[in-house]
Amino acid sequence: MLLSFLIFIFTFILTIYGVEYILDPFGQFLFKNPVEIIGSLAFSIAYVTGVPPKISIFIGVAILAIPAIILVILFNRRRKNKRKKKLR
């Protein structure tokens, strides 16, 4: 459980910094704090779509969490399969 949580947090932080690296200006880190990066992304979503900023923060975090959730699910399935093979 703790390992899954750590994998989720590590992947989530890497995704945040990856998005910051991809956004304009390309290849530069304007923000060093992950909360500022999420806020910047959320306000960009709010500006483009017209959604209120509080809702766009939730949308931004949900979008950034998708790769981390997928990675944790795949990791847990692989671990579960190894346990089954080990018991046989």
Secondary structure, DSSP 8 states (H G I E B T S, - for coil): -HHHHHHHHHHHHHHHHHHHHHSSSTT--S--SHHHHHHHHHHHHHHHH---HHHHHHHHHHHHHHHHHHHHHHHHHHHHHHHHHHH-
